[in-house]
Amino acid sequence: MSVLKGRWEKAAEAYATGEHKSGRELELVVEFAGPQGREYVLDIGAGAGHTALALAPHVRSVVVTDPVEAMLGAARRVFEQAGVRNAEFMPASAERLPFQDGAFDIVTSRLAAHHFEDVPLAMREVARVLRPGGVFVFVDTLAPEDEESAAFQDEVERLR
């Protein structure tokens, strides 16, 4: 993870302004989440925070998590520029979420899971922190099984 982490630190600003910041899929995430204005939301592997930012006007608060500090810094700047203040930013990996059981009404993860170290463990963590009856909105691409192809995909994504 440390090699990938270093790559993502260098790519953080590009993600703040790149193609991930808009698109129909962000609208669909909000629609599928169905916020009513009082929810506590967790965004896992948030990168520059675009998914959390799309949800923030519709919920009580959002916690933006990413294991890469530079990505969280980019997310903070994105939120500041938008004037959105109902967010917290916390370093965390999907496999080790530092939250109580059932702490969130909505959990999102968009275009991040193919970078997770252990997807089944991350999904167990989602189930643990999501309140009973809560909503999990998951958007991702498929990652190759072999390490060399997966590393190549990561490199291509970093360069986008």
RANORCOR-V427683 format. One record per backbone hydrogen bond with DSSP energy under -0.5 kcal/mol. CO is the residue of the C=O (numbers start at 1). NH is the residue of the N-H. If there is no record, write none. Layout:
co: <CO	CO>
nh: <NH	NH>
This chain:
co: <1	2	3	4	5	6	7	8	9	11	12	13	14	18	19	23	23	24	25	26	27	28	29	30	30	39	39	39	40	40	41	42	42	43	43	46	49	50	51	52	53	55	56	58	61	62	62	63	63	64	65	66	67	68	68	69	70	71	72	73	74	75	76	77	78	79	79	80	85	86	88	90	93	96	97	100	104	105	106	107	108	109	109	112	113	118	119	120	121	122	123	124	125	126	128	129	131	135	135	136	137	139	139	146	147	148	149	150	151	152	153	154	155	156	157>
nh: <5	6	7	8	9	10	11	12	12	15	16	17	18	21	22	26	27	28	29	30	31	32	33	34	35	41	60	61	105	106	63	44	108	46	65	49	53	54	55	56	57	58	59	37	41	64	88	43	65	90	46	92	69	71	72	73	74	75	76	77	78	79	80	81	82	83	84	83	87	62	64	66	96	93	99	103	131	135	42	137	44	111	139	115	116	122	123	124	125	126	127	128	129	130	102	104	134	107	137	138	109	111	112	150	151	152	153	154	155	156	157	158	159	160	160>
